[in-house]
Amino acid sequence: MKPITLKMTAFGPYKTCEEIHFDTLHQYGLFAITGKTGAGKTTIFDAICFALYGSASGEDRNDQTMLRSDFADDTIPTRVELVFELRGKQYRIVRQPGHIKAGQKTVTGKEFLFVEMTADGEVPLTKRAIVSEIDAKIIELIGLSKAQFSQIVMLPQGEFRKLLTSDSKNKEAILQQLFTTERFDLVAQHVKERCQQLNKEREGFEVQLQQQVKTLKKNLPHSEAIQQLEALNIFRIERALQQEVQFLQALQQQAEQQYEDAVAEEQKINEQLQQQRQQNAELQAQQQRKEKYEQYEQQLTQIATLKQQLKMAQQAQQIKPFVTHKTRAEEAHKMAQQHVQMAMQKQAEQQQYQKELQTQEQKINTRKAAYEQIEKRLLQYQQWLPIMEKITAQQQLLQTQQQQLQAMIVQRDEAKKQYEHYTEALQQAQQQLAQLEEQEDHTNYELSLRDLEQQQKLINQQQQCRQQLKEVTEQIAQVTIVKQQMTAHVAQVKQRFLHYEAAQIANHLHDGDECPVCGHTVNIALMPLAQDVVSITEYEEAQAQYEAIHHKLTTLQVKQDQLNEQLAEYQQSIEVAEDIESDIAYVTQQLAQQETHKGLKKQQQQKITQCQTAWQAQQANYQNLMIKAQQLEGEKQTIEGQLTVYQQQVPSHVTLTSIQTELQQGEAQLQQWHQEVKAFNEQKERVEQASIRAEENVKHQQQVQDMTATQYDVAKQELQQMLQKHNLSITAYEQALTSEEDIKAWQTTITTFDEARSFLAKQIAEADQQLQGVTYAPIEPIEMALQNQQQVKSSCYEQLHHVKQAVNLCEQSLLDLQAVHKEMAHIETKYQAAKHLDDMLRGQGDNTKKLSFERYVQMYYFDQIIEAANLRLQHLANQQYRLLRSDKLARHNAQSGLTIDVYDVYTDQIRDVKTLSGGEKFNASLSLALGMADVIQQFKGNIQIDMMFIDEGFGSLDDASLTKAIDTLIELQQSGRTIGVISHVEELKNAMPAILQVQKNAEGSSTTQIIIK
């Protein structure tokens, strides 16, 4: 990820919109960010991190409300816009969180945007412009969370030393964020939950076992073996259940035999009852059959009458078709007579229509001559119409030509006046131009003004240089005094430090020992005592302060010499001038007058050019109008000649309007006449055709009438013959006529009656033979005996069922108990395995290292980081130090494994990293941070980091360490990264080819400036 431009508005100390072009700095590789304390250097890091992740780079600045500028106007929203490049593509992200304006209660002005910048425009990268989707897309695109970004790309002020000096617990949180190791803790949590679940299942089986024992005691209250169970001994419970099953099975056999005997006796009584019931039912059914046969005998007279009616109805059905045929023939004959009358009436109507048409034809022939005269008159008018149209067109054209000629004459006169006007104006303009050329001043005032302004600029620079020289001289005097004081202070601190070091050496020596410094024999009495503790750090700080003052004094003295040289150069370059400002004012005034005169002259020349153009245009226009007027006059005379020729071809009283009117009226009359003649002819033809059809229809209907009369006579004869055959009159036929449904119903009734009477008589004869000797007997005593036996059977069955339930309960309980026993053993095995794994993953039990699963994985990543860090630390520390991961257990057996020790090659000892000096800690922290960046990129191959920011820490280094730190940064830069460093160290700033200067103005807000050396 490589930032291109950053825009900060109302953000931190930046009051308005502040824009930083990082693309200018990328070509130099290294740059320093400098400025006074509180100017807003770290705010630049915060803005980049806020644009990408919505929060500042440091943990103490994560509150978004703290990021709004206190200097910004209430109407200006807090806004950060970052354009960055990643894998050859450019992206733009905007975060405007909004704020509560004065007089309002809610936040307004929110805006969030994330787009890709392409040649065709900006393409949104999220479906919705909301924070959650933008945050997820940023992490997906860059491949780093905010915590990882802060450790790899931005090393915030005071943040990146935490990994070096913090305890294992703090390092665990850092590594968890960087390498997302919480998933390994989730594995341990899952195992713990599984262990707890298995333990609950164990307890559940014990509760289930207790419940089973209670159920057995409740359901088997008469079992002594079951009631005596007290302890939850699964083997004793099984033995008790087996004994109870054997006892109950013997009872079951006895109960089954008793139940079978009761069932056999019940079946015997039931058979006797069923036999008596059947005999009684058969005697009762025979009596009912005889009563029903008597009813059939009483219905014989009615059935005979019904048979006679059926015979006559069947004869009527045979005569019915002849009656129907005679009725239809009669109706057809009457219908034919009606059709003959209607046809003759239609024929008379058509004859009347023919007489009317003959009268109408005579009237049409009378009007035909008048319409022939109209046709002749229309033919004459059609010959005159085109001539009159030409006459009218020529008259209109002649009128138009006369109007154009009059207008052309007016335009010609007006053009002549304009031509004379522009001629006079051109002469006056040429005279005025000649006067201006005589008054023109040709002196070169511009050259004189440039010389005077150059002299004025040199004088102003000379005055500034004198003021700077005065300030530098005063600063030299002040710094000289401070240097004298620092010289004395350094000498005093050095003396105290040497005295303290000698005392420290003396503490480890005894009388007679050889001094490791000078080689003399030691005399403890003469040894100095350490009265004042002075560390090497205090001495180095005092020495550094002296060197800084000395460097500052040298710089001021060099600047003083440069200012003196500049003053000498200004003195030689400036010419003597008594009142240069008056001279500049006079030359400026003359130059202005000269410019004004040139402007007037230019205006007059433009006026002459315009007059000449207008004069030429009017002259051409006048000549053109003269030619057009002559052409129009000639065209007019031609039109008048043609008009005279056309007027001689038609009578004088005829007009175009009268011809058009006569033609319209005549054509309408002729069209109406033709339509009437056509309609008459069509009607005449229809009437003639209708008359022919009417005559033919009369003949046809008369033939049909004759045929139906013959058919009617035949039908009457056939009907009379059928009536004589069945010896019936027409009245008797009508009375006997019945529907086919009734006939079928009578037939069915007669057949059913005969069959039922015959079948019933047969049943009575057969039953009399079978029931000889059988008498009726009561069944109540047999039913009472059956009820008593059923009660005995039910009692036996209940006893057998109770015993079976007890047997099934014991057998099922025994099976359930064995299943529970098996499950308990299985769960116990799984629980012990899970408990052992849970102890191992949480650093308990047999885990002698007291390491959790997540801590063990973090140790692997931490070893990789330390190994990468040592590659840089050996260079920065002159091969003296090497970082080691400590395996020492923490107090109270707390988890450890992530603390750092340092191995000192010079002393061959391992000690706590916190014992390092300030500069050594910075080198170690920087190496550890860079090593972490290398490892994270190694494990996240899709990450591309093209820029790194480091905030503070270089001030604690001596010259040699600072040089090596700069060399390390240069190595990083040579790998393709751009490195930005915040530092107040002058040597570091001087080593940078470019500087991003943050300037704090008087009111408190800040601005930025890029300085290229």
Secondary structure by P-SEA (a helix, b strand, c coil): ccccbbbbccccccccbbbbcccccccccbbbbbbccccccaaaaaaaaaacccccccccccccccccccccccccccbbbbbbccccbbbbbbbbbcccccccccccbbbbbbbbbcccccccccccccaaaaaaaaaaaacccaaaaaaccccccccccccccccaaaaaaaaaaacccaaaaaaaaaaaaaaaaaaaaaaaaaaaaaaaaaaaaaaccccccccccccccaaaaaaaaaaaaaaaaaaaaaaaaaaaaaaaaaaaaaaaaaaaaaaaaaaaaaaaaaaaaaaaaaaaaaaaaaaaaaaaaaaaaaaaaaaaaaaaaaaaaaaaaaaaaaaaaaaaaaaaaaaaaaaaaaaaaaaaaaaaaaaaaaaaaaaaaaaaaaaaaaaaaaaaaaaaaaaaaaaaaaaaaaaaaaaaaaaaaaaaaaaaaaaccccaaaaaaaaaaaaaaaaaaaaaaaaaaaaaaaaaaaaaaaaaaaaaaaaaaaaaaaaaaaaaaaaacccccccccccccccccccccccccccaaaaaaaaaaaaaaaaaaaaaaaaaaaaaaaaaaaaaaccccccaaaaaaaaaaaaaaaaaaaaaaaaaaaaaaaaaaaaaaaaaaaaaaaaaaaaaaaaaaaaaaaaaaaaaaccccccaaaaaaaaaaaaaaaaaaaaaaaaaaaaaaaaaaaaaaaaaaaaaaaaaaaaaaaaaaaaaaaaaaaaaaacccaaaaaaacccaaaaaaaaaaaaaaaaaaaaaaaaaaaaaaaaccbbbbbaaaaaaaaaaaaaaaaaaaaaaaaaaaaaaaaaaaaaaaaaaaaaaaaaaaaaaaaaaaaaaaaccccccccccaaaaaaaaaaaaaaaaaaaaaaaaacccbbbbbbccccccccccccbbbbbbccccbbbbcccccaaaaaaaaaaaaaaaaaaaaaacccccccbbbbccccccccaaaaaaaaaaaaaaaaabbbbbbbcccaaaaaaccccbbbbbcccccbbbbbbcc
